[in-house]
Amino acid sequence: MASKLLHRVRAVSARLKYSRTLSPTLAAFASSRLLSDVAPSASTSPAPQSSGSSDKFEHNAKSSSVRSSLKDPELAKFSAIADTWWDSGGPFKPLHLMNPTRLAFIRSTLCRHFGKDPSSARPFEGMKIVDVGCGGGILSEPLARMGASVTGVDAVDKNIKIARIHADLDPVTSTIEYCCTTAEKLVEEQRKFDAVISLEVIEHVADPAEFCQSLSALTIPEGALVISTINRSMRAYATAIVAAEYLLHWLPKGTHQWLSFLTPEELVLILQRSSICVKEMAGFVYNPLTGRWSLSDDVSVNFIAFGTKNSQ
C-alpha cells in the first residue's frame, strides 16, 4: 500500500508543476479554487439555521479562548460541545471510531522515517510531538502511551481543561503538556518538535496556507508532519455533510463547510510552499457493516498525509 500511495503523491506533485506561477501567498489560489469542482448550489444544500444561543456560544468562545487562526464561528462550535470529547457515543463519535486507524498511519510513517521499531510498545520514546488542535486529548493520550513527550495545544480553553482532567486519571498521560494556545504562538516562542500532528483541523482555519507555514516552523529540519482533512469533492459533500450531519446525525449540523475543504492536490501544494515534502497519503474508508475505518487508496472523502521538513 505504501508504494501505491507514494506513487499517488508523486503524481499529484507532477500535476502541480505549474504552481510556480501562482501567488506565493496562495490568496488567489484559495479564493478561486482552481483545482476544485463547482460548489454545490446553496439552494440544494442543507442550511443550518443560526439562533440566539449560537451568539452566546460565540461570545463565550471569544472570552475563554486565545486568539487563533480558527474562525470565530468554529471556536464557538467546538466550545459548545467541549464537554463531550470523551463521550464515545457523542458528537465526537466519528473521531473515536477513526482514531485506531489514524494512529496506525502515524505509527507506521513516523517509525519508518525515524528508524523506530513499529512493533515496540513505546516506539516514540525520546521523541517530542505536538498535537495541534488537540481537543480533549483523544490523540495526545495514545501518543504519550507510545512513549512520546507530547504537547497538546488548542485554542479553546474548555477543550484544554477537559484534556487535563482526563489525562490526570493515568500517570502515563499526566505527563502531557496541555496549553490553551495556538501554533502561531508556539512559533513566536521558538518551540520545535520532531513531529507535528494536526488532524481534522485545517478545514476549520481561516487561512490554510498561513496555518501550514506555522506547522512547518514548528517542525525541526528533516522532522515530520502528519495532517488530515476532508477532500472538497462531491462525494465528501454527500457523505461528510449531508449524511453525517443531516441524515445520520453523527455530527452537529453545521460542523463542516464544504468550501473550507481542501483537495489532496491543494494540500500538497500548500505544504510544498511551506517547505514540507509530502511522502505518503492515504484515504479513510468506513465499513458500515463492521462500524470500522480502514486505510485505503481512496482519498475522495477523508484523507491523511505524511510529509517531511526540508533540511535547512
Secondary structure as GFF3:
##gff-version 3
##sequence-region A 1 312
A	DSSP	alpha_helix	2	15	.	.	.	ID=ss1
A	DSSP	three_ten_helix	17	21	.	.	.	ID=ss2
A	DSSP	alpha_helix	27	32	.	.	.	ID=ss3
A	DSSP	three_ten_helix	42	44	.	.	.	ID=ss4
A	DSSP	alpha_helix	52	64	.	.	.	ID=ss5
A	DSSP	alpha_helix	72	80	.	.	.	ID=ss6
A	DSSP	three_ten_helix	82	84	.	.	.	ID=ss7
A	DSSP	alpha_helix	93	114	.	.	.	ID=ss8
A	DSSP	beta_strand	128	132	.	.	.	ID=ss9
A	DSSP	alpha_helix	140	145	.	.	.	ID=ss10
A	DSSP	beta_strand	149	154	.	.	.	ID=ss11
A	DSSP	alpha_helix	157	167	.	.	.	ID=ss12
A	DSSP	three_ten_helix	173	175	.	.	.	ID=ss13
A	DSSP	beta_strand	177	180	.	.	.	ID=ss14
A	DSSP	alpha_helix	183	188	.	.	.	ID=ss15
A	DSSP	beta_strand	193	199	.	.	.	ID=ss16
A	DSSP	three_ten_helix	202	204	.	.	.	ID=ss17
A	DSSP	alpha_helix	208	218	.	.	.	ID=ss18
A	DSSP	beta_strand	219	230	.	.	.	ID=ss19
A	DSSP	alpha_helix	234	236	.	.	.	ID=ss20
A	DSSP	pi_helix	237	247	.	.	.	ID=ss21
A	DSSP	three_ten_helix	258	260	.	.	.	ID=ss22
A	DSSP	alpha_helix	264	272	.	.	.	ID=ss23
A	DSSP	beta_strand	276	287	.	.	.	ID=ss24
A	DSSP	beta_strand	292	296	.	.	.	ID=ss25
A	DSSP	beta_strand	302	309	.	.	.	ID=ss26
###
